[in-house]
Amino acid sequence: MKKIIVLAYQISPIRGSEYSVAWNYVSEMSKENELVVFYGASGDHMGDLDLPKEALITKPHSNFRLIGIKPNVFARTVNLLNKSGLFTFSFYVAYRIWQWQVYNRVNLLIKNEQFDIIHFLNPIGYREPGYLWKIDLPYIWGPISGISNRPKQLIKKLTIIEKLFFIFRNMINTLQFKYNIRLKKAIQRTDLLLTATTENQKLIEEYYHKQSIYLPENAITNSSIINPLRTINLNQNDIIKILWIGRIDANKSLIILIEALSRINLGNYHLHM
């Protein structure tokens, strides 16, 4: 049994996306390992640390401890602009401050307890590598993603404001990936790097000459879903049910699905969003 420090900024048994990825990981890993999990949000915003009662009910093992790190006054003040929607990018400044708090807290912990591994689990975005890689323990990071720029073909269906944001995002993303010194140090220091897509895996190998393991962050555990794809023959009156899961905004490009459906001769479908 290994003793592992896990950094999962977002975690919850009743939320989707990053939250559920972390909760499922902790639930499975704690079956054979002892975990200490540092987290920063179980609700909408940084510092929402109150785990729902379901966390106590669904906690499958006693092999993990959850330690919430409350953002300090500086981080909370900076993040106010993000919470109000005035300037969402302020979150990254607040998040970097929070990461430094985690680093200091972990350093205090390892003075009194021995650990085998540190795993920086989420968020999936690569932009903020944090500081735990500085600690002299075997280090795992990932799965990470977000390195590849958005395809230029998607820009056609966006509004003027969305197009400007699209271009700005791609420019900043390229600069961050290639010239962020702390990111470079973190990638080179990481003992085991996990990448969520093969495209991200390829980019890291090409630019940083770092090998990584391809591991999708939202691995599906339901055997009825992961069975091999099969052809389904439809009768004339059969209805195809399509389920859209995710935010309805320009980043997710729902408009592409809607336009694709409008261009094919398929009237017997229901789109659920």
C-alpha positions in Angstrom: 0.0 0.0 0.0 1.4 3.4 -1.1 0.8 6.6 0.8 0.0 9.3 -1.7 -0.6 13.0 -1.6 -3.3 14.0 -4.2 -4.0 17.5 -5.3 -7.5 17.7 -6.7 -8.6 21.4 -6.9 -12.2 20.3 -7.6 -13.9 17.3 -6.1 -17.4 16.2 -5.3 -19.5 13.0 -5.5 -22.5 14.7 -7.0 -21.1 17.0 -9.6 -19.8 16.2 -13.1 -16.7 16.9 -15.1 -13.5 17.7 -13.0 -15.4 17.1 -9.7 -16.5 13.6 -10.5 -13.1 12.6 -12.2 -11.4 13.4 -8.9 -14.0 11.7 -6.7 -13.9 8.5 -8.8 -10.1 8.5 -8.8 -9.9 8.9 -5.1 -12.6 6.2 -4.6 -10.8 3.7 -6.7 -7.2 4.5 -5.6 -8.1 4.4 -1.9 -9.0 0.7 -2.2 -5.3 -0.2 -2.2 -3.6 3.0 -1.2 -3.7 5.6 1.6 -4.5 9.0 0.2 -4.4 12.6 1.6 -6.4 14.7 -0.7 -6.0 18.5 -0.8 -8.9 20.4 -2.5 -10.1 23.9 -3.1 -13.7 23.6 -4.3 -16.6 21.3 -4.0 -19.0 24.0 -5.1 -19.0 26.7 -7.8 -16.1 28.8 -6.6 -12.7 28.6 -5.0 -13.2 28.2 -1.2 -16.6 26.5 -1.5 -15.3 23.6 0.7 -18.4 22.2 2.2 -18.8 18.7 0.7 -22.4 17.6 0.3 -23.8 14.9 2.7 -23.5 12.5 -0.2 -19.7 12.6 0.3 -20.1 10.9 3.7 -22.6 8.4 2.4 -20.7 7.4 -0.8 -17.2 7.5 0.7 -16.3 3.9 0.1 -13.2 3.5 2.2 -11.5 5.0 5.2 -8.2 5.2 3.4 -8.4 8.8 2.4 -8.4 12.1 4.2 -9.9 15.3 2.6 -8.1 18.5 3.5 -9.8 21.7 2.2 -7.5 24.7 1.6 -9.3 27.9 2.0 -8.0 30.8 -0.2 -6.3 33.6 1.8 -7.6 37.1 1.8 -5.5 38.1 -1.2 -6.7 35.2 -3.3 -10.4 35.8 -2.4 -10.1 39.5 -3.2 -8.6 38.8 -6.6 -11.2 36.1 -7.4 -14.1 38.5 -6.7 -13.7 39.8 -10.3 -14.1 36.3 -11.5 -17.1 35.5 -9.3 -18.9 38.6 -10.4 -18.3 37.8 -14.1 -16.5 41.1 -14.6 -13.1 39.6 -15.4 -13.0 35.8 -15.4 -9.2 35.7 -16.1 -8.6 37.0 -12.5 -9.3 33.4 -11.4 -5.9 32.3 -12.7 -4.1 34.8 -10.5 -6.2 33.7 -7.5 -5.6 30.1 -8.4 -1.8 30.6 -8.5 -1.9 32.1 -5.0 -4.0 29.2 -3.8 -1.5 26.7 -5.3 1.3 28.4 -3.3 -0.8 27.9 -0.2 -1.1 24.2 -1.0 2.6 23.9 -1.5 3.3 25.4 1.9 0.7 23.2 3.6 2.1 20.0 2.0 5.6 21.0 3.1 4.3 21.1 6.7 2.6 17.7 6.3 5.7 15.9 5.0 7.7 17.0 7.9 5.6 14.9 10.2 4.5 12.1 7.8 6.2 10.0 5.2 4.7 9.7 1.7 5.6 7.7 -1.4 4.1 9.8 -4.2 2.6 13.2 -5.1 -0.1 13.3 -7.8 -1.4 16.6 -9.1 -4.7 15.4 -10.5 -6.8 18.3 -11.6 -7.7 20.8 -13.1 -7.0 19.2 -16.4 -5.7 22.5 -17.9 -1.9 22.6 -18.2 -1.5 26.4 -17.7 -1.0 26.4 -14.0 1.6 23.8 -13.0 1.5 24.8 -9.3 4.5 24.1 -7.1 4.3 20.6 -5.7 6.8 19.4 -8.4 9.4 21.3 -6.3 9.1 18.7 -3.5 11.6 15.8 -3.5 9.1 13.0 -4.0 8.1 10.9 -7.0 5.7 13.2 -8.9 2.8 12.4 -11.2 0.9 15.1 -13.1 -2.2 14.7 -15.1 -4.1 13.8 -17.2 -3.5 17.3 -18.6 -5.0 18.9 -21.8 -5.7 22.3 -23.4 -2.4 22.6 -25.2 -3.7 22.4 -28.7 -5.3 25.5 -30.2 -8.9 25.4 -31.4 -9.3 24.7 -35.2 -9.6 27.8 -37.3 -12.5 26.3 -39.2 -14.7 26.8 -36.1 -14.4 30.6 -36.2 -16.9 30.9 -39.1 -20.0 30.5 -36.9 -18.9 32.8 -34.1 -20.0 36.4 -33.5 -17.5 39.2 -33.8 -16.8 39.3 -30.1 -16.5 35.5 -30.0 -14.1 35.6 -33.0 -11.8 38.1 -31.2 -11.8 36.0 -28.1 -11.1 32.9 -30.2 -8.0 34.6 -31.8 -6.9 36.0 -28.5 -7.2 32.6 -26.7 -5.2 30.8 -29.4 -2.4 33.5 -29.2 -2.2 33.4 -25.4 -2.3 29.6 -25.4 0.6 29.3 -27.8 2.7 31.8 -25.8 1.9 30.1 -22.5 2.9 26.6 -23.8 6.1 27.7 -25.4 7.5 30.3 -23.1 6.2 29.6 -19.5 9.4 28.9 -17.6 7.6 27.4 -14.6 5.6 25.1 -16.9 8.8 23.9 -18.6 10.4 23.2 -15.2 7.3 21.3 -14.0 7.1 19.2 -17.1 10.8 18.3 -17.0 10.6 17.5 -13.3 7.5 15.3 -13.6 8.3 11.6 -13.2 5.1 10.4 -14.8 3.2 12.7 -17.1 -0.4 11.8 -18.2 -2.0 13.4 -21.2 -5.7 13.4 -21.9 -5.5 13.3 -25.7 -3.0 12.0 -28.2 -2.7 15.5 -29.7 -1.6 16.9 -26.4 0.8 13.9 -26.0 2.3 14.6 -29.4 2.8 18.4 -28.8 4.5 17.8 -25.4 6.8 15.3 -27.0 7.6 17.5 -30.0 8.3 20.7 -28.0 9.6 19.5 -24.6 10.9 16.1 -25.7 8.9 14.6 -22.8 7.3 11.2 -23.0 3.8 10.9 -21.5 1.1 8.2 -21.2 -2.2 8.8 -23.0 -5.0 8.5 -20.5 -8.4 10.2 -21.0 -9.5 11.9 -17.8 -13.1 10.9 -18.1 -12.5 7.2 -18.5 -15.8 5.4 -18.9 -16.5 2.6 -16.5 -19.9 1.5 -17.7 -19.4 -1.7 -19.7 -22.6 -1.1 -21.7 -21.2 2.1 -23.1 -17.6 0.9 -23.9 -18.7 -2.1 -25.8 -17.5 -2.1 -29.5 -19.4 0.3 -31.8 -22.1 -1.5 -33.8 -24.3 -0.6 -36.7 -27.9 0.0 -35.9 -30.6 -0.5 -38.5 -33.5 2.0 -38.2 -37.0 1.6 -39.3 -38.8 4.5 -41.1 -40.6 5.7 -37.9 -37.7 5.1 -35.5 -36.5 8.2 -33.6 -32.8 8.8 -33.0 -32.2 10.4 -29.6 -29.1 12.6 -29.3 -27.9 13.7 -26.0 -25.7 16.9 -25.6 -23.8 17.2 -22.3 -21.9 20.4 -21.5 -22.0 24.1 -21.4 -24.1 25.9 -24.0 -21.6 28.5 -25.1 -19.2 29.4 -28.0 -16.4 27.3 -26.5 -18.4 24.1 -26.9 -19.6 24.9 -30.4 -23.1 23.4 -30.1 -24.0 25.4 -33.3 -21.9 23.0 -35.3 -24.0 20.0 -34.2 -27.2 21.9 -34.9 -26.1 23.0 -38.4 -24.9 19.4 -39.2 -28.3 18.1 -38.3 -30.0 20.7 -40.4 -28.0 19.7 -43.5 -28.8 16.0 -43.5 -32.1 14.3 -44.4 -32.9 13.2 -40.9 -36.2 14.5 -39.5 -36.8 11.7 -37.0 -34.4 12.8 -34.2 -34.8 14.4 -30.8 -31.9 16.5 -29.5 -31.7 16.7 -25.7 -29.5 19.4 -24.2 
